[in-house]
Amino acid sequence: MAMRQERAGAVQRLAPGVREALVEVPPGERTVVYLEITHIDNVARKPVTLIVAPEGGGEPIARLALYPPDQPARFALRVPGDTRRLRVRLGEAAGDTPASIELRVAR
């Protein structure tokens, strides 16, 4: 499975062949970051679930469902203060394969 990694604030793209991304967390002192879904190509309106966890494993920070499943969204996430990267992946449910999702993390 392919995975993408980019600099802080960069837009990442998830698609059927790229189901997860390693996203840099912008530097700052606050423990809240925003996962922004900037674009989604999901004409069939299939259910979409994103699972967010710190890099290196551990329990997921969040399991997010997009609603409506074909519209951009913004989610506030509480992360440990020392978090440098988040792993964002599409959920495993059968319907979780939109054509593409563009996302980024911001403070």
Secondary structure, DSSP 8 states (H G I E B T S, - for coil): --EEEE-TT--EEEBTTB-EEEEE----S-SEEEEEEEEEE-TT----EEEEEETT-SS-SEEEE-SSTTS-EEEEEE--TT--EEEEEE-SSTT---SEEEEEEE-
